[in-house]
Amino acid sequence: MTVKDLIDSTQPVTRLVVEKNDGKKAVGSKSVAKKNIGKNRRKSRELVLKAVYRGMLNQSDLASVYRDMSEDPDYNKADESYFKSLLESVTSHVIELDEKMTNFIDRSIAELSPVEHAILRISGCELMFDMSIPYRVVINEGVELAKIYGGTDGHKYINGVLDKLAADVRSNEVENIKS
């Protein structure tokens, strides 16, 4: 197994033995599985996107959405608690999210593509209600979701709307970064 295989694995590695060029072995206790924490949250966001999108189209209840998402092949790669927490937060703040979003979009909410609307709800929820995630990370994650699931230039639109929303709901954080 190579070091790259260890880094790409999802199993935590607490002891790493590397053979140096001089034949001696170096032992370290650095955990290389830490790299996958962000990937797990990204998978969680992808699952929340699928769930929110489905809920928008089918008006499904939360219990059936959880059940369906747990059958998704990516579910085991996701951070389950973050998935549930984010989905519950988006679901409970839908009206507030949509009302806030109308201040930063150039059309009515009904004219947004369902995928972009769902991404804006998810990222908007993280910006407005989870201050533990830096606003730049939230915007980047929203843009990445739009690149994967959105229309051709949807990521540019998502980026612009989230930039404006961040400046409004996290003005201190945005100002501190720009200063």
Secondary structure as GFF3:
##gff-version 3
##sequence-region A 1 179
A	DSSP	alpha_helix	3	8	.	.	.	ID=ss1
A	DSSP	beta_strand	16	19	.	.	.	ID=ss2
A	DSSP	beta_strand	25	28	.	.	.	ID=ss3
A	DSSP	three_ten_helix	33	35	.	.	.	ID=ss4
A	DSSP	alpha_helix	36	58	.	.	.	ID=ss5
A	DSSP	alpha_helix	62	70	.	.	.	ID=ss6
A	DSSP	three_ten_helix	75	77	.	.	.	ID=ss7
A	DSSP	alpha_helix	80	92	.	.	.	ID=ss8
A	DSSP	alpha_helix	94	101	.	.	.	ID=ss9
A	DSSP	three_ten_helix	109	111	.	.	.	ID=ss10
A	DSSP	alpha_helix	114	129	.	.	.	ID=ss11
A	DSSP	alpha_helix	135	149	.	.	.	ID=ss12
A	DSSP	alpha_helix	154	169	.	.	.	ID=ss13
A	DSSP	alpha_helix	171	178	.	.	.	ID=ss14
###
